[in-house]
Amino acid sequence: MASAESQEKKKLSKAEKKAARKQAKSQHLLLKHDGIATSETPTKFLLIGNGGLLNGIQQELLAPLFKHYGQVEEIVMLPGKPYSFVCYREIDRAIKAHDNLQGYVLRDGLGPTNIRMYLSYVTQVPKNSINCENLPAGLILIEDFIDQSLERELLESITWEDGSATCESQSAQQSLKHRRVKHHGYEFLYSTNNIDKDNPMPDGMPALFGQVIDDIMATGHVQCRPDQLTINQYQPGQGIPPHIDTHSAFEDAIIALSLGSQVLMEFSHPDGRHIPVLLPPRSLVIMTGEARYLWSHGITPRKGDIVPSATTDTKGGLTLMPRSVRTSLTFRAIRREPCKCDYPSRCDSQQNQTIVKAIQEHNPSASLPTSEQEAAVLEQTHVHQVYDRIAEHFSDTRHKPWPRVAEFLNKLAPGSVVMDVGCGNGKYLGVNRSLYTIGCDRSQHLVDICRQRQFQAFTSDALELPVRSASVDACICIAVIHHFSTQARREKAVQEIVRILNSGGQALIYVWAVEQERNKKKSNYLKDSKTSDKVQIANNGATDCEQEAVDTNLETERRNGNACLQNPETDSSISNQNSKATVNESHSITASPSNVGCSDTSQDCCKSKGTADREDVPDIERRNGVGEKGVGEKGVGVPQGKDPKVTSTDSDVHLQTTDNTLPIHKNRTQFVQPDLLVPWHLKIKKDTGQGSPSKDLTAQNEAAQSVVYHRYYHVFKEGELEKLCLCVGDTEVVSSYYDQGNWCVVFKKK
């Protein structure tokens, strides 16, 4: 009998030791990361380890447990934390709760996993609550705008077609990855983020929704009567990426009526401010002025929101409220004239007008910028527009992650939150499934490809990330920074990465290097210039880090018996620019098969690249004839088959340019200056029109088989990237290295 009792005591001792170890670990992490010290002396304040919002614990679950042992003054739950606090009125009540609830299992048998609480005494409790009162300027929130009866009537009036719907009805009703969508009045075109103003939908606006519009106009907050309605249905766990409604498409007020469920809509300002706004059921939110034009808004895809608790005796703390099915009615008025708002940095109308003005004034087609506005125009024309046009083709050349980028991701702790700034087609988003990885890219079309691959991604400019400060554990930025055209903009991009990193978080940055030969060893990029013509043609623009895909591509050509010289994508050409060219003008020269050479390419802005990548970009290696210039859509693309007027020498093709004009890099050669244009060769598919920048252009150039796009790059010299990362402050370079023609830095936020 004594032996049995001793054995039972020994088992209990092991359990107690295990609990003590876990509690000690929890206390250590709490002190290390949040600076909260526990107390060995009992106090009125209890820390509940594993009982926080991050664990999916609701205040309503904790309140009855702790109230059983005495009067609770407050329960404090902090966003994003795996712990919470209970404040008792009397110390002896706290001691009783501590002794009886130590190791208590929450959701025992109810949740996906059991959660064991570890309690500790603390001397003070932080104060934190969600701020839904200080709204962004211009944002108006009207609660209970409609009653439950009208809410039910509106929901019952919405019909969702099944899979047998006609093509016409399906075009106005879509099942997107993040929500189900239906339109009235005018269809919103997600491919362009705009509407066709000359093509209203035949059924017009249903009468019941017209009555709601009457009530909206009666508020006096809306000047232009809405004539377009988008209905979004969100299941729990669905959301919408941060965005700003297109300025050129809609007038000032953007109006949303929430039906069925509450949701937390998150607003982000370019300066880093972040304001979550709780939209209760039947509430109306009206975005005007700054809130409409400058702040981005979105809904994080999750199954619950952290909201003020409805419990009356806990001083309005926070709790986790599960979402149910929510239907949103978004009313907007179609804009008939260009937008003239006070926020040109976010306005597509004014940015396009700037580009048109530059063309009309015959500014150099691509020159080093001397102002912030010129830099934005250069990047809009020779980076953003290009990638939107080549997105599908670009994605087809991006497959396998680079080994050292994958190594960086695989070394991160499981559960780490990682941001891929410039994620391209999402090549790195699935490298390590134990991480929570989110991507963003400037190209909407590439973001759409990410979503098709079931990755989390949203559209964003790397200079203004709509992400909370100190919210991610690690960040990668592969081949992005070299697309910013001024030092200040490159610094701003790095500053944004530092801002969103947690203290101690690390970032990996890759940029293209000036030095394509190092330690007397040429990069594969330069080596390819000495290969046979046939290999050069098959490579068709593979970069130094992309040889694996090139070899695969060449082997495929051999197996299929394709004649490389018959492939229109392998025609040799070079694009050059004339000092009289406009901002969007590019040139091309065709070559005979005997003069075919390899193209020059690099890693690209907001695009993932890898050892299995390749870019199909033609260029010329030898002398060529003369011709005349051609201009593609918005001047970015140039059809092949036209000859610009140039002068030719034995070594290269030259143009008379001003000192400030950006040169177009000659393939497979060393870089001669840091700022330049690099071509991308895109095949035109005549049968569908895809790949062509303009239907009219295709019709006028029936013989044209490809388009050349020019992308801006600033190539980095040795040490330049390290200095860039250090100059923004609050950083420490962990390591730097050279990786096949690229400079790479890992830095840590202090």
N, C-alpha and C positions, 0 to 999 in steps of 0.2 A: 504494500500500500504506500509506504513512504517513498519507495522507488518511483512509483507512478506519479505521486505528487511532485517529486523532484523533476521528473521528465517534463511534466506539464509546465512547471515553473520555468524550466530551461527554454521551452518553446516560446513562452510568452516573452522571455527576456530577449530572444532573437527578434521578435516582432517589434519590441520596444526599441531595440538598437537600430533596426531598419528605419523606424519612424524618426528616431532622433537624427540619424544621418541625413535623411531627406529634409528634415526641418532645418538642420544646420546649413545644408546646401542652399535651401531657399533663402535663408537669412543672409548668407554670403552674397548671393546674386542680387538680392534686394539692395544691399549696401553698395555693391560695386556699380550697378547700373543706374540706380535711382537715388542713391545717397540717403536711404532711409535706414536708420539704425534701430534694432530691437532692444528691448529692455528686459533684464532678468528680474527686476522688481515689478510686481503687478501694478498696472495702471487701469484707468477707465477705458483705454483704447485697445482694441484687439485688431491685429492684422490677420486676415483670412487668406492664407496661401492656397492657391488653386481655386479660389472662389471669386474670380474676376470676370469682367466682360469678355476678355480674350478667351476664357474657357467656355463661353456660352452660358454663363450663369446669370440668371435674372435676379433683380433685387427682391421680387415677389417670392422667390424661392428661399432666400436667406432670412427675410424678415420674420416669418413665424418661428423659425428655428431658434433665433436668438432672443426673441421677445418672450419665449417660454421661461427664460431665466431672469428676467427683470426688464425694467423700462429702458428701451433703446431710444436715445436722443437722435441718432443719425446713422445712416448707412451710406458710406461714400464709395462709389464705384468710378474708376478712372478709365477713360477710353484707351483701348489697346493694352491694358495691363492684366496680368493673370492673378491679381489679388484685389482685395477690397478691404474696407475698414468698418468696424462696428464701434459706435461710441455709446457707452452706458452712462447712466446718471450717477451710479454708485460703483465703487471699486469692487465691493464684495460680489455684486452681480456679474461683473466681468470675470472675476476669478471662478465663479461657479460655471459660467458658460465655457471658459477656457478648459476647465478640468473635465467637463462632461462631453464637449463636442470635439475634443482633440482627436484627430484621425477619423472623424465622421465621414461617411461616404455619401456624397451628393448624387442624386439621380440613380440610386442603387436599383439596377435592373430596368431603368426607364430610358436612359440615354444610350447613345451609340457606345459610350465608354463610361465606366464609373470614375468619379472624381473624388479623391480623398483630401479633406481639408487639413491644413496644418496651421495651428493658431499660435501667435506670438503677441507679446505686449509691446506697444510702442508708446513713446512719450508725446507724440503729436500726430495729427492727421492732416494731410494736404486737402486744400479746398479746390474743387474742380467741378465745373458743371458745363453742360453744352450751352453754347450761346446762340440762341435763335432769335434774340431781340435786336441786336445790332445788325440790321440787314444791309446788304450792299446798297449804295446810293442808287436810287431809281427803282428799287424792288418794292413791290406792294403785295402784301399777303392779306387776303380776306378769308377768315375762317367761316365755316357754315354758310358759304355763298348760296348753296341750294339746300333743300331739305331732303330727308331720306326718301320721300315719295318720288320726287323728281329724279333723284339719283337712281332709284330702281327702274323708273321709266326709261331713262337714258340708256342704262345698261341693257335692258330688254330690247331696245330698238336697234342695237348693233348686231348685225348678222355677219358671221364669218363663213365665207364659202368653203366648201370641201375641195378635195383634189380634183374634182370634175369641173371646176369653174373654167370659164372660157379664158382664152389668152388675154382678151381685153380686160376682163374683170381681175385677172391675176396681176396685171400690170399696175393696177391701183390698189391692190391688196397683197401684201408680201409677208412671208414668214421669215424674218431675219433671225440671225443666231441669238440676238439678245432680246427679241420681242416680236410680237405679231403686230402688223401695221396695216392701216386702211386709210384712204384719202377721200375727201369730198371737196368739190369746187375746182381744185387744181391738184394734179398729181405731183408729189415731191419726188424728184429724180435723184436717187442716192448716188448714181454714178457721177453726177456733176455737182451735187449738193445745191441744186437750184430747181427752178420750175420752168415750164414752157408757158410763158405769159400769153401766147397766142393760141393756146390749145386747152380751153376749159373743159372739164369733164361734163359729159352730156346730162347727167342727173342733177347737176347743181348741188345746192346746199339743202339737206332735208329740213322740213318745216320745224321739227322739234328743236334742232340745233340752232335754227334761226331765232327761236324764242330765247335761247340762252344768250345769243349774240346781242339781242335787244337788252337783256338784263346787264350784260357787260358794258354796253355803251352808256347805260343809265348811271354807271358808277362815276362817270366824268373823268376817269383816268386814261381813257383810250380815245385818240383823235381820229384814227382811220378805221372804218368799219371792216372787220375781218371778212374775207371772202374765200379763205382756204382753211381746211380743217384736216389735221392728221390725228388719227386715233391709234394710240399705242396700247397694247395689252402686255403687261409684264407678269410672268409667273414668279413666285418666290425664287430668289437666286439670280434673276435676270436684271440687267441694268442698261445704261447707255453711256458711252465714253464721254469725257469732257469735250465740249464743243461750244462754238458761238454760231447762232443761226446766221446764215449768209446775209451780209449787209445788202447786197444788190438784189436779193430775192424778195425781201420783206421790209415793210415799214417799221416804225419805231417800236410798237408794243408787241411783245410775244406773250401770249396768254395761255395758261395751262390750268385745266380743271381736273382735280384728282377724284376718282371714283373707286370705291371698294376697299381701299387700304391706304394707310399712311405710308410715307416714304421720306427718307432723308435725302434732299437734293443738295449737292455740294457745289459751292461757288468759289472760283479761284481768280485772283487778280494777278496781273503780270508781275507785280512787285512781291509776290509770294504770300500775300494774305489769303487765308482760307476760311470761309464761313459756311458751316452746315446749316441748312434751313429745313425744319420739319414741316412737311406738307400733310396736314391731317386729311382724312376723307372728307370730300365735299368742299374742300378749300379751293380758292382761286388765287393763283400767283400771277402777277403782271410784271414783266420785265420791261423797263423803259430806260432811256438815257444810258448812263454808265453801265447799269446792270445788263442791259440788252446788248450794247455794242462792245464793251470792254471786258467784262467778266465772263469767263467760261462757266458752263454749268453741266453737271452730269450726275448720274446715279451709279454708285458702286454696285456691281453684281454680288449680292450676298442675300442670305435668307432672313436677316434681322437687322434692326437699326438700334444704335445707342441713342436713347431719347430720355427726356426728363421723366422721372417716375411719377405715376399718378397717386402713389401712396401718400396720404395726407400727413402722416406723422413722421416722415423721414426728411422733411425740409426740402422736398423737390429734388432729390439726388437723381442719379442716372440709373437706367435699367436697360435691359435688352428686350426690344419688342419685335416678335416675329412678324414677317411680312405675310400678307395673303395676296391673292390675285388683285392687281391694281390696273385700272384702265385710265389712261390719261387722254384728255381732249385738248389738243393744242390748236388754238385759233390764231391766224395770222392774216395780215392784209398784204396783198401783192403790191410790190413797189414797181411803179411805171417809169420812174426817172432814176438816174444814177444817185447813189447814196452820197450825201455831203455831210456826214456826221463829223463830230469833233475828235474822232479816234482813227486817224488815217493808218496807223500801224496795224490795225485789225480789219481795215476796210478794203475789200476786194475791188470795189468801184474805183476808189482813189488810187490804189496801187496800179490798176490797169491804165488809168488815165496818165499816171506818171510815165509808164512805159511808152504809151502812145506819144506823149509829148516829147520824150527823148528821141523817138524815131523821127518825128516831124522836124526836130531841130538838127537832125543829122549828127548826133553825137557819135563818137567812135563806138563801134558795135560791141566791143568788150574792152574796157580800159580799167586800170587799177582805180578803185573808188577813192574819192577825196572827201567824201562825207558819208554820214550814216545812211542818208537817203539813197545815194548812189550805190552803196554796198548792198542795200536791201533789193534794189532793182537788179543788180548784177546776179545776186543769188536767186532771185525769183525767176530770172530769165534763163540762167545757165546752170541751175541746180534743180530748183523745185519743179519748174515746168518740164524739164527733161525727164526727171524720174517718174512723173505722173504719166508721161507719154510712153515710156519704155518699160513700165512696171511689169507687165506680163512677161516680156522677153527677158528682162533683168532677172526675174524670179526663176525662170527656167534655167539660168546659168548659176544659180546659187543652191548648193545641196549640202555638202559635207562641211561641218564646222572645222575651223583651224584647230590643230591639236593643243596649242598653248592657251588658247581661249577656253577650250573645253576643260583643260587641266585646271585653270583658275576657277571655273564654275564647280567642278567636281570636288574641289578642296573646301568649299563653303559648308558651314554647318547645316544639317537638315533643318528644314523649316525656315531658313533665311528668306527674307523678302529681297528680291533682286529686280532692278530696273535695267532694261536694255534700251538705252537711248540711241535711236536710229536702228531699229530692229529689222528693217527691210522686210523680207518674207518670213521672218520668224525662225530662221535657221538655228538660233541659239536658245530659243524659248523652251525647247524640249530636251536640252542636253542632259540636265539633271532633274529628274522628276521629283526628287525630294525637296526641291526649292519651290518657293512661290514666286514665279518669274512673270513680270509684266513688261510688255514692250510698247514703245511709242515710235512713231515715224512721221515725218513731214508729208509723206505721200499717202493720200487717202486710199489709192489703189493698192499699194503694198500692205496697208493695214487691213484692207478687205481680204487680201490673200491670207494674212495671218489668221483672221477669224474663220475663213474657210477651213483652215487647218486646226481649228478648235483651240487656238491660242488666245490669251488675253492681251489685247493691244488697242491703243487709241491714237488718234491723230494729234500731233503736237509739234510745236517748234522747239528745238533744243535750247533756244535762248529764253524761253518762257515755259518751263515745265509746270503743268497744272497739278503738281504733287506737293503734299505737305512737307514742310521742312523737317529734317531728322526723322524720316519715315521709312527708309530702306536700309538694309544691312550691307548691300553691295551693289555695284553698278558696273556695267560694261558699256563702252562707247567705241564701237569698232568702225573705223574709217568714216568718221563724221566731222571731226574738228577741222580737218584739212579743207573742208568746203566753205568755211567762213572766210570772208575776203579781207578782213582787217584784224589787227592784233586785238583791238578792243572787243570785237565780237567773238574772237576765239577765247579770250579771257572770260567773257560773259558766259559762254557755253560751259567752261570748266567750273565757274562759280556756281552755276545751277546744279551741276553734279555734286559739288561739295555741299550745297545747301540741303539737298534732299537726303544726304547720307547721315546715318546715325553716327554719334561719336564712336570712333574706333572702326567705322565701316571702311571698306576698301573699294577702290575703283580701278578698272583696267581700261586704258585708252590706247588705241592703235591709230597711227597716221602714216601716210606714204612718205618715204624717205628720199631726200635728194641723192644720197649715196646708194647707187645701185651696184656698186662694186666696193667690197670691204675686205680688208686683209688679203688683197690681191686675188680675191675670189668674186667673180661676177655673179650677180643674181640670175636666176633662171630667165628673168625678163630680158636681160641683155644677151644671155647665151642663145636665146631663140633666134636672134638676128643672124646667126651663122649657120642655122640649119638649112636643109634643102627647101626649095620653093614649095614642094608639096607639103612638107611638115609645117612650114610657115602658114600656108593657106588653111590647113586643118586647124592649126592653133587659133588663127583668126582673132588675135587680140588677147590671148591668155596672159594674165599677169604672172609675175615671178612666184607668187604664192599659189598659183592655180594650175600647176603643171599636171597634177594627177588627173584632173578632168580633161585636160588637153589630150593626154595619152589615151584616155578612154574614148574620147571623141574620135581621135585618129584611127584607133582600132576598129571602131564602129564603121567608119568610112571604108576601111579596107574590107571588112566582112561583107558590107553591102555592095561593094564594087562600085561605089560612086566615084565619078570623075570629079575631083576637087575643082578643076578649072571651070566646070560647068555650073558650079554653085554660085548664084548671083551674090551671095553674102561674102564671097571670097574675092570679088573684084577689087583690084588695088586702087586706092584713092588717097588723096590727102586733102584736108580742108584747111583753108587759109583765110585770113581776113585782111581787108584793105582799109587804109586809113579813112576812106570816105564811106565805109560801110556803116549802116545804122546799128543800133544796139542789138538788133535781133538778126542781123545778116550773117550768113555763113557761106563758105565756098567749097567746091569740091572739084577734083580733077580725076578723070577716068584714065586708066592705063591699059596698055595691051597686056595679055597674059604673061608675056616674057618679063614684064616689069612688076609683077606682083610682089608685094612685101607684107610684113606683119604689122598689125596695128599696135598702138600704144594705149594701154589701159591702166587703171589703178583700182584701189578699193574705194568704195563710194559712200557719199553722205547719207546717213541714216539708212544704210543698207548693210546687211550682214554678208561677210565674205568668207571663203574657206579654201582649203587646199583642193577641194574638188570643184571650185568655181571656174568659170571662164567667161570672157566678154567677147562678143563678136563685133570687133571694131576694125575696119580696114584702114590701111595707110599705104604709103608708097616708099620704096627704098631707093629708087633711081630717078632719073630725069623723066619729065613728061611734057606733053604739049601744052597748049594754051586754050583758053575758052572764056566763058562769061559766067557771072555769078548767078546763083539761084537762091530764093528765099522760101522757107517752109512756113507752116502755120505759126503765127506770132514770131516768125523769124528764127525759131529755134532749130527746126529741122531743114535739111537741104536734100532734094532729090538728086540721085546720081544720074549722069547722062548729060549734064551741063558743064561747060568748061569756063572757069573764071579767067580773066585776063591777068596773067602773072608773068614774071620774068624767071628764067630758068638758068641755073648754073650746073657745072659738072657734079657738084656735091649735094645740092638740095634745091628746093623751090623756094623763092623768096618773094616777099611783098614789101612795098614801100610803106612803112608804118611810122606812126609817131612813137616817141620813146615810151609813152604811157600805155600803148595798146598791148593787150595780152597776146602773146604768141600762141600758136597751136603746135603742140609738141610733136616732134617727128618720132615715129615708132622705133622702139628698140635701140634708143640712143640715150646717152647720159643727159640729165637735166642741166640746162645752161642757166636757168633762172628760176626762182622759187614760185612765181605766180604764172599760171598758164591755163590753157584750155586743152582738154583731152576729149577726143571724139568717141562716140558710140554709134556703131553701124547697125541700123535696124532694117530688116527686110520688110518690104511692103507686100502684103498678101492681097493681090489684085481681086481675087474672087470675093472677099468679104470687106475689103477696105481697111481691115485692121492693120495697124502699123503705119498707116499713112496719116500725116498730120492734117490733111484736108482733102475732102472729096473733090473739090474743085482742082486742087493741085494734082491729084491723081489723074483726073480727066485731061488736064493740060499736058501731062507728061506720061503718056501711056507707056512709053518705053522705060520709064524709070522703074527700078527694081529695089531700091533701097533709099534710106534717108540717113543722113549723118547729123547727129546731135552733139553739141559741144558742152562739156561740163567743166566748170571752174574748179581748180585745185590750187592750194598753197602747199607745196612740198616742204617738209621739215629737214633742217640740217641737224647734225649730231648735237645733242645737248639742248636743243631748242624746246622740245616737248617737256623736259624736266623743268626748265626755267618757267615755262608757261604754267605748269601745275603748282609750282612753289610761289609764284608771284601773286596768286589769288589769296594766299594766306590760309591759315588754319589747316595746312596740309603737311604731310611728311612723305617723301618718296621712299617706298619700300624696296622697289627694284626697278631697273630699266634694262632693256635689251633690244637687240636688233633681230628681226624675224623676217628673213627673205624679202628685203627691200622695204621694210617698215620699221619705224621707231615705236617702241612700246614702253609704257610706264604703268607700274602699279603704285598707287599712292593711298595713304590712309588719312582719314580725317581725324584731327587731334581731339 
